Amino acid sequence: MAKKPITLTVDGVTYTDDVEPRTLLVQYLREQLGKVGTLVGCDTTNCGACTVHLDGRSIKSCTMFAVQADGHDVTTIEGITAADGALHPMQKAFHESHALQCGFCTPGMIMQSIDLVNEHPDPDEATVRENLEGNLCRCTGYQNIVKAVQAGAREMAGTPESTEAGAA
Amino acid sequence: MTVTEIGSPRRRKEDQRLITGRSRFTDNIVLPGMLHLAMVRSPFAHARITNLDTSDAAAAPGVVAVLSGADIQDLCGTLPNAWPITPDQKSPHHPSIAVNHVAFAGEIVAVVVARSKSAAQDAADTVDVDYEELPVVLDLEEAEKDEILAHPDLGTNRSALWIFDSGEAGTGGNVEEALSQAREADDEILVERTYYQQRLIPAFMEPRSTVVDPTGEQTTMWSSTQVPHILRLMLALTLSIPESKVRVIAPDVGGGFGGKLQVTPEEVITMIVARRTGKPCKYTETRSESLMAAHHGRGQVQRLSLSATRDGQVTGLKVQLLVDMGAYLGLVTSGVPILGAFMFPAIYKFPSYRFECTNLFTNKVWTDAYRGAGRPEATFAIERLMDDLAAELDMDPIELRRKNWIPHEEFPFTSVCGLEYDSGNYEAATAKALELFGYDELRAEQQRRRDEGDPVQLGIGISTFTEMCGLAPSRVLGSLDYGAGGWEYAQVRMLPTGNVEVVTGTSPHGQGHETAWSQIVADRLGVAFENVEVLHGDTAIAQRGLDTYGSRSLAVGGMAVVAAADKVIAKAKVIAAHMLEASEDDLEFAEGTFTVRGTDQGVALGDIALAVFAAHDLPDGVEASLDSDATFDPDNFSFPHGTHLAAIEVDTETGQVTLRKYVCVDDIGNVINPLIVEGQVHGGLAQGIAQALYEEAVHDESGTLVTGSFVDYLVPSAADLPSFVTDRTETASTTNVLGVKGVGEAGTIASTPAIVNGVIDAVRHLGVDDILMPCSPSRVWAALQGAEKGRGADAAAPTVNSPEVADRDIASTGAVQTGTAQGDEQ
């Protein structure tokens, strides 16, 4: 299959690569860039394990082709930790609130939660639950995830400058 | 400093890698020259393979090999079933790749091996298979008739009949006498019911993945498994490779819930292909493959007879199960209902009990362990039945339970199954739950809504439960014909730096063992929590073990850790006495230091570790090692219990069920880490509630899985669930020194009956006494419509309990259905 050239920024680094048009963004991230922190849990865009940010908004990276990300800015779970290793407030909140068990859904959950809080800086429980509808977790029953998102929101509000590279 | 790690809500050590994307899930592993596998699966539930043409696939770009069942059948024998529950149990040959006959939709018929995953998948589509379709048997009541056979060669669908009878065992009375007495006596009552346990899919979030590296003296397999040790042994036995040549690593594993307690065809095939090609191979399933071909859980028809006096004393319980094995027997498929056999009498003092289960084959993927394994099914049935009995007697269901449960002062108590319940306090847990719930107020509101004819009715769901954890005393497993023991292994190693390495034979997949085991060892040895490293999930490191399932890790594996740590202390004491020039009898050990009683002379464990490493001056006959290992085999199970209460709103116009409030008080004995415990309870509740309201593996009449993706199989999202009120009572287990009982399955076991009891309680006065799970809006609405019609024509309370396939089809999309979408027949 003929390959297409793409140029995009992932976690602050610009890459130029040739990809098959059918290559999904998540495949490109995992297989070509080694960004294996972004995980694949389903093949129907239901589970949200592959959620990343495209130009600062959350998307499911199994739902777009790598070629569609040409010229865009992608942030993965690996890009939200500061260069000095400091955790993003949402990562910290997930840890503090025990919002993960097996951790498979966690990168997607965290990426979705950051976008949620960017849109709803002080979300109530119903808002959190509604906005996490596209990310499935089988371990936690969600209660601690909801708690974490609210705690992360408070922390993010106290830190106006997002540590996230490329956030809108 | 007083060390009090045990009981402290420590944040987890595991989290760091998982929240930063540096996890080590199997599919993340890439090895040089790695090949990729794609499976060709049967679209038919039952068929003969008449022709298999792999030539196009073999010639496709990037393809290295295409193998059929015939190509590997000499190598791999049959996949293992480790629990032949009866000597005459029937078990069909279970090949890794089908040869001539497929018995469920999704069974593997060929494997394509290629240089990339997409090349393998593309080529798999070109494998040309001709099938001659055979009649399918899917329904248990059909399978029981033996008219259509899942495996014609077996001559029957019956795998085994297993019976426990308290009269015969001498642990109780004769149930048939109790039942016939109830049939005849005016002051007694007999309640007979049939309940259905739908098939569920474990639906762990990480699809199963296996990487095999054959390029070394040992063949190394990484697998998303709960059971690396059992897997290694079974691979060795199945493939005739010495254990020492096989290393199995379970790295980060993305959930299991019993669904990864298996030796899978995919693992065996990947192993064979890697060894044959000499190259590393990877197979990662898609979600569709996972839902279709990873084993399912539950799947029972439960026929029950309960006799009682009119004042509410139960006199006998008889249980007859039909159990869906699916097409093959997996690792513990046949034993799952046996675990439930011991749990039907639950927390009650029932004088007589008989349990019979008939294990039946159907043309569906096999069933096996799923969170709770046998115990949720039993708890559901008995708790539904107790509510039905209470309704028949017009008695408060809490009152009925009080009349029959084992009073606190009677522990230890030997159940009618012969199990000894070590400790429990059902009164305390129930009292606390009722208070947190606001039981009396909610009952008053319920009455108000009934009186007013409110379209939204309120139901109160009650579920009390006990389960057996700490699987298991090896002698008990032996008496049940299980193929292995129930011990667990641990090693504690003092390093020269004073740090500690703990090796555990348990294999976590989200349970937080690294944190909890660190807490145990930190307290035991008096070292800092941060200085303990827990190693697991690699048969080259944890050389022995029986892995993680059945809430056994803490009550068995944690106890092995304690035993190993205690041996380290005993070893260190000899050296400490030598270093301090004191008698061992004069030494005491506390907070990590040996001191000479009555003096300020002492030596810390870390210093002893360094002295042992240097070995310059050790006492005679003492080896230069401060490591110890231990196995722990429990004397008895542990018996967590609890009381769960649910307030359920049912919209009688649409059938919509809303969970308004959920309160649970669990007694899991002593707690190592309350944060982890709370997380396990929340997750368990979500899974149990999902069985009650959302989830069901639905097959169409040809045996195709209709719920073959997350579009159709409704794993609840955050938006579908409320927050829960959870609390605990703590009655220490007396069967282990930590006093722990196990928590992983409690929420799942108790919540399903609590929810369904609540739904029925909301609408029972409208003439509905049963609704099939999941209680989707369409089913609830249909039950209410049926009740309306029934009441007009006949005084008898109608039931909706027939599991027609068509009804299941409707229910599969039930969460988006409402009554109005069905048309009103009134």
Chai-1 contact restraints between the chains, C-beta under 6 A:
chainA,res_idxA,chainB,res_idxB,connection_type,confidence,min_distance_angstrom,max_distance_angstrom,comment,restraint_id
A,V36,B,N28,contact,1.0,0.0,6.0,A-B,restraint_1
A,G37,B,G21,contact,1.0,0.0,6.0,A-B,restraint_2
A,G41,B,M205,contact,1.0,0.0,6.0,A-B,restraint_3
A,C42,B,R287,contact,1.0,0.0,6.0,A-B,restraint_4
A,C42,B,F710,contact,1.0,0.0,6.0,A-B,restraint_5
A,D43,B,T286,contact,1.0,0.0,6.0,A-B,restraint_6
A,D43,B,R287,contact,1.0,0.0,6.0,A-B,restraint_7
A,D43,B,S288,contact,1.0,0.0,6.0,A-B,restraint_8
A,T44,B,S709,contact,1.0,0.0,6.0,A-B,restraint_9
A,T44,B,F710,contact,1.0,0.0,6.0,A-B,restraint_10
A,T44,B,V711,contact,1.0,0.0,6.0,A-B,restraint_11
A,N46,B,F710,contact,1.0,0.0,6.0,A-B,restraint_12
A,C47,B,F710,contact,1.0,0.0,6.0,A-B,restraint_13
A,I77,B,G21,contact,1.0,0.0,6.0,A-B,restraint_14
A,E78,B,G21,contact,1.0,0.0,6.0,A-B,restraint_15
A,T81,B,T20,contact,1.0,0.0,6.0,A-B,restraint_16
A,Q91,B,I19,contact,1.0,0.0,6.0,A-B,restraint_17
A,F94,B,I19,contact,1.0,0.0,6.0,A-B,restraint_18
A,H95,B,R11,contact,1.0,0.0,6.0,A-B,restraint_19
A,H95,B,D15,contact,1.0,0.0,6.0,A-B,restraint_20
A,H95,B,I19,contact,1.0,0.0,6.0,A-B,restraint_21
A,H98,B,L675,contact,1.0,0.0,6.0,A-B,restraint_22
A,H98,B,G679,contact,1.0,0.0,6.0,A-B,restraint_23
A,L100,B,L18,contact,1.0,0.0,6.0,A-B,restraint_24
A,Q101,B,G510,contact,1.0,0.0,6.0,A-B,restraint_25
A,Q101,B,G679,contact,1.0,0.0,6.0,A-B,restraint_26
A,C102,B,G254,contact,1.0,0.0,6.0,A-B,restraint_27
A,C102,B,G255,contact,1.0,0.0,6.0,A-B,restraint_28
A,C102,B,H509,contact,1.0,0.0,6.0,A-B,restraint_29
A,C102,B,G510,contact,1.0,0.0,6.0,A-B,restraint_30
A,G103,B,L18,contact,1.0,0.0,6.0,A-B,restraint_31
A,G103,B,S23,contact,1.0,0.0,6.0,A-B,restraint_32
A,F104,B,M205,contact,1.0,0.0,6.0,A-B,restraint_33
A,F104,B,E206,contact,1.0,0.0,6.0,A-B,restraint_34
A,F104,B,G254,contact,1.0,0.0,6.0,A-B,restraint_35
A,C105,B,M205,contact,1.0,0.0,6.0,A-B,restraint_36
A,T106,B,L18,contact,1.0,0.0,6.0,A-B,restraint_37
A,T106,B,I19,contact,1.0,0.0,6.0,A-B,restraint_38
A,P107,B,G21,contact,1.0,0.0,6.0,A-B,restraint_39
A,R129,B,A718,contact,1.0,0.0,6.0,A-B,restraint_40
A,R129,B,A719,contact,1.0,0.0,6.0,A-B,restraint_41
A,E130,B,A719,contact,1.0,0.0,6.0,A-B,restraint_42
A,L132,B,A718,contact,1.0,0.0,6.0,A-B,restraint_43
A,E133,B,S717,contact,1.0,0.0,6.0,A-B,restraint_44
A,E133,B,A719,contact,1.0,0.0,6.0,A-B,restraint_45
A,L136,B,V715,contact,1.0,0.0,6.0,A-B,restraint_46
A,R138,B,M205,contact,1.0,0.0,6.0,A-B,restraint_47
A,R138,B,G255,contact,1.0,0.0,6.0,A-B,restraint_48
A,C139,B,G255,contact,1.0,0.0,6.0,A-B,restraint_49
A,C139,B,G510,contact,1.0,0.0,6.0,A-B,restraint_50
A,C139,B,G683,contact,1.0,0.0,6.0,A-B,restraint_51
A,T140,B,H682,contact,1.0,0.0,6.0,A-B,restraint_52
A,T140,B,G683,contact,1.0,0.0,6.0,A-B,restraint_53
A,G141,B,H682,contact,1.0,0.0,6.0,A-B,restraint_54
A,G141,B,G683,contact,1.0,0.0,6.0,A-B,restraint_55
A,G141,B,L685,contact,1.0,0.0,6.0,A-B,restraint_56
A,G141,B,A686,contact,1.0,0.0,6.0,A-B,restraint_57
A,Y142,B,A718,contact,1.0,0.0,6.0,A-B,restraint_58
A,Y142,B,L721,contact,1.0,0.0,6.0,A-B,restraint_59
A,Q143,B,H682,contact,1.0,0.0,6.0,A-B,restraint_60
A,Q143,B,S723,contact,1.0,0.0,6.0,A-B,restraint_61
